[in-house]
């Protein structure tokens, strides 16, 4: 099938996720890409990372980057109309308003999370996600092998049964654990100073939480569109801080001191960053507890961690991702007492080989563990190209899944309402 060639436009690419969409070459994307951004370190970091992709020894890319400067880069981008897809990954406070403006001007938009930092942006949400053109957020976790397997299991009633409705505990307990100092693309990640301003970046209730909500929506609702007023019940939300000493701030930003804009968070040369959060809610009646946590420095050999426990009426699904697994994410199954699921699990395993070639199942104490071939374990960095590929599939088909836009609206309204529950 012949596909259109799309031209990517980048507006103020302040987060490294913007460049990761260009980590791999794509025959459906023109080699000429256009950047509309003010001069400064944010733009330079983007250009440096794209240049690193172009000059690496293995599978170098061939992007030709054209930089366009203007007093108002967004309006300059809209006026010039040099492409059909705008990629947004940077400051988040005004992101949803920018998406709505681009949507109105006829551009398709692929935007990194989060789309808002508070409920003040909610008036733009429906305009940004109504009809064509396409606006989609970058939900990389849907391409991670354990998440794909987990979704396949919970959507198989003969294996999982139904989500547990026990009052004593949530049916889904899902977390995401990160560190402020970490290594990306083989180098220590340099963050912009404004990353530490939650009014710009988003806090522990809206940032990483967007991925967690998306995973829950995928598991609970599948292809069925959600509606916030009819399908969601927000139960509780809380937020707390990670201390950021000046030395850590310097190591992650290359800034010598805390900028004045961050002074309200700083005391005795330590910044209190409210980047952690926990949200409890019900989606389609299924009780959920999701938690985002940030440490200071990533211990060597660990990386981001994504533990998860899902309780079904026939088995419990565990994503174990800590010292007990050597910091390698593993997917374990624990059948309920007096339930013999091994024949059904083996039958499903055989049926899934086309999608998960080489996948196997081994017995462990209390249940089973999937044996996942190395070829199926892809890096977080590689998932951005896969998200872009899905986005282009929707564009070339001229239609997108019925759950996509309603799901985005539910996702960000839930996070905004959770954010309202804590003090500023």
N, C-alpha and C positions, 0 to 999 in steps of 0.2 A: 504494500500500500504506500502510495506517495504521500508524504507529509509536507506541510508548509514549513518554511524556514522562519523562525521567530527571531526578532532582535530584542535583546535585553537592555533595559535602561535602569540604572542604579541611582536612586535618590538618597543623598546623604548617608552613604554606607558606613555607619559608625560602629557596627558590631561585626566581629570576624565571621559570623554566619553568612553575611552578604557574599564574601569572597568564596566561601565553601560551596556555593551553588555553581562556581566555576572550577571546582577542583578537578573535574573530568570533562573532556571534550564531548560534545553532543552534536550529531549531524543535523539535528533539527534546530540548532541555535547558530546564528551567524557569528563568524569570528570577530566581527566588529561589535564591541559593546560600548555603551555611552554612560558616562558618570556625570551626574549633575550634583555638584557639591562645592561648598565653600572650601577655600584652602585651609589647611590645618592638619594636625596629627591624625584625626579620624580618617580623612581621605588618604593620607600617605600610608597608613597601615593597610588599608584596602589595596592600594596599588602595589605595595611591597609583597603582599601575600599572593596576588594574582601573578606578579612577576616570578615569584618562587615556583608557582605551578608551571609557568611557561619555560623555566630554565632547569627544571629538575632532570635528573639523568634518565629516569624511567617514565615512559609515557608522558612526555612533556605536552602541555597544551599550547595552543597558538592564538591566544586572545590578543586582539588589537584594541587597546583601551583608549578611548577618546574622552578627554576631560573638558567639561563645559562649565564655566564660571558665570555667575550672575548674582545680582543682589537678592533675587528670589529664585533659587534653583528649581523649586517645584513648578512655578508658573512658567519658567524658561523651558523646562522639560515638556510641559503641556503645549506650549506654543510651537515648539519645533517639531513635535510628532515624529521623532526619528525611529521609533520602534513601537511594538504592540504590547510588550510585557514589562511592567515595572517591578523591580525587586526592592523591597524595603527591609532593612535590618539596621536599626540604629536607635536613636532616642525614641522612647515609647509614649511620652505624655501626649503628643499630638499625632500619633501614628494613625489612629482611627479616623480623625478628621482628614488626614492626608489620603487615606484609602477612599473615603467617601468622595473627596474632590477628584481623585483619579478615576474612580468608577463613573462619576458624572461626565468626565471628559472622554470616556470611551476606552480607557486602558484596562487591560487585564492586570491584576496585581497578585504577586506572590510575596507575602509579608511574614517576616519572622514574628514569633511570639515575644511578649504579650502585646495585644493590640490596644491595651489601655493600662493606666496605672491607678485609676479611680473611677467611680461611677459618673464623674463629670463628663466622661466621653460617651456615655451610653446613647445620647440623642443621635449620634452618628452611626450607630451599629446597624440599624435596619437599612439605611441608605447605602451603606458599604456592601451589603450582602443581598440586595434585592435584584434578581434577574441577571441578565447579561449586562456588561462583561463579567468575567469570572474574578472573584476575589477569594483567595485561599490562604490559610496560615500554614506555616512550615512545621508539620507534625512528623518529625523524623522517627519517633519511636514505633510507628506502625510498620516500619521496615526492619525492625530488629527481630531476629529469629525467635527469641524466647517470647516476645510479645505476640508474634504471629501464631506460634504454637499454643500459647495460653488462650488466645481468642478462639482458635479452632476447637480446643477442648471444651471451653464453657459454652460454646454454641452447639455442642453435640449432646443432646439429652440422654442418649443411651450410655454415655460415659459420665457426664457431670451431674445429670439430674437437673435440678433447678437451684437457683441461688437460695442459700439458707435464709430463713426469716426468723432465726432465733433472736430474742430481744436482748440477750446478754452480750452480744458482740456484733460488730459490723460484718456483713457478708464479704466485703472487699476492704482489705487493708493494704494500701499501696503507698510507697515512699520513693523519694529520689534524693540522693545524697551526693553533694558536690563539694568542691573546695575552691577557694578564691585564687590560690596559687596553684596552677596546674599546667600540664604540658599538652600542647595542641600542634599537630603537624610536625612533631619532633622538636618543638621549641617551647620554652616557657611562654605562656600566654600573656600578652600585654593588653591590659584593659584601659579604656579611657577613664579619666578621673570621674566623669559623670556617672559611670557605672555604680558608684557608691552613693549616688543621690537617688533615693527610692522614689522621689517625686518625678524623676526622669526615667529611670530604668524600670521601676516597679518593685514591690516588696515581696515578702514571703507568702503573700496570699494571692498574688496575681501573676508572678513570673513563671517559675518552674511548674507551678500548679496547673498552668494551661495544658501541659503535656499529660499530667495525671488525669485531669477531667476527660481529655480526649480518649485515653486508654479505657477509662470507666465507661464512657459512652459507647465505645466500640464493643466492649464485652457485654454490656447490659442491653443495649438497644440495637446493635448491629446496623442493619440497613433501614431501620425505622426512624423517621425524623422525630426529634424531640421538640417539646414546647416548654418553655421555662415555667409559665404559670400553671400548666396542667401536669407536668411530669417531675418537677423538682421541688423538694422541701429542704430548705437550708436549716440545719439543726444547730450548728455552733461553728465558731471560727476563733482562732487565737494566733498570736504572732509574738516572736521574741527575737533577740538580737544576737549576732556574733561579734565579739570585739575584734577590731582591726587596728592593731598598733601601727604607729607611723612607719616602722621598718617594713611591715607587710604591705602597706599602702605604696611605699616606694618601690618595692620589688615587683609589684603587679602593675604599676602605672608609669614608673620612671619619673614621677613628680617628686620634688624634694620636700614639699610641705603640703598639708591639707589646704585646698583652695578655700577662700572665704565662703563660697556657696555651700560648703559642707560644715560650716562652723556650728550649726545647730545640732549636729550629731556628735561633736567632738568634745571630750573632756580629758584633760591631762594627757594629751597626745594619743588618745585612743578613740577611734570612731566606733560608735555603737550602731551597727548595721542591722536593721530589722528585716533580715532576708529569710528568716525561717517562719514557717506557718503550718497550721493544721486546720483542715476544714472537714466537718462532718455534715452529711446530707443524705437524702434519699433520692434516687433516680429510678423512676418507674417502680417505686416501692422497695427497691434494693438499698439497704443501708451501707454507706461508704464512709471510710475515714482515710483521708489522703494527707500526706505530710511531706513538706520540702525542708531540707536541712542543708546548711552550709558550714563546713569546717574552714580552718584557716589555710593550711598547706596540705596538699595531697601527698600522703605517704607513698613512697616509691613502690611501684608494682600494684597499685590499687586501681585508680581511675574512678569515674563516676559509678555509683552503685544504685541498683533499682530493686530492692526487696519488695516482695508482694505475697500476700496470702489471700486466697479466694476460697470461701466455704460453699460447697454444694451439698445437695442432699445425698449424693452417692460417693463423692470424694472431695478432698481438699487439695488445692493446687498451690504449691509453694515455689516462688522464685527465690532461691537462696543465693546471696551475693555478698559474702563477707569472709572473715578469717576461716570459718569452718569449711569453705570451698576453695581456699587459696585465692580469694577475690576473683574467681571465675564464676560468672553467673550460671546457675544450674536450675533446671526445672524438674521438680519432684512431685509425685502424686501419692496421696495417702487415702486409699479407699476407706469408706466407713466400715465399722465393725460388721462382720458377717456378710460382707459384699464381695463377691468374686468377680472382679472386673478384668482379670488378665486376658481371657479370651477376646473380649470386646476391644481392649486396648491393642492387642496384637493385630486384630482385624483392621482397626483404624490405622495402625502404623503402616500396614501394607497398602492401604488405600491412599495414604498421604505421600507415598514415595515420589510421585511426580513433582510435588511442591517442595518436599524436603528430602532430596535424594541422599541416601546413606544414613538416614536417621534410624536409631535403634533404641531399644528399651531394655534396661537391666533392673533386676530386683535389688532393692536395698532394704535395710531394716525398716519395717513398717510400711513398705510400699514399693514404688518404682521411681527410677530416674531416667530421663531421656539422655541418650548418648548422642551428642550433636557433633557431626563432623566439622573439622576446622574450616572447611570451605563454606559452611553455612554461617559461620560467625564473622560478620562484617563489622567494620568500625563505625562509630557514630559519625565520623567525618565523611564517610562514604555515603551516608544516607541522604545527604542533601542533594546529591545528583539524582537519587531515586525519587525524592519528592518532586524535583523539577520534572523528571520524566513523567510521573503521574499527572502533574499539572498540564504538561503539553499534550498528553493523551486526551484529557478532557477538552482542551482547546481544539485539537484536530478533529475530534468526534463531534464537536459543536454542542455538546451537552455534558452535564456532570451529575454525580449521584444525587438523588433526591434528599439524602440525609445531610449533605455537605453544608449548605448555607444555614439551614435551621440549626444544625449542630454547632456551628460557629457562634450563632446568636446565643444559644443556651450556655455555651462554654463561658463566654465573656460576661454575660449577665450574672451567672453564678459567682464568678470571681469578683466582679464589682460589688455585688451584694455582700459577699463575705468580707471584702475590704471595708465596707461601711460599718461593720460590727466592731472594729478596733479604733482606738483613738489615733489622731493624726500624728 
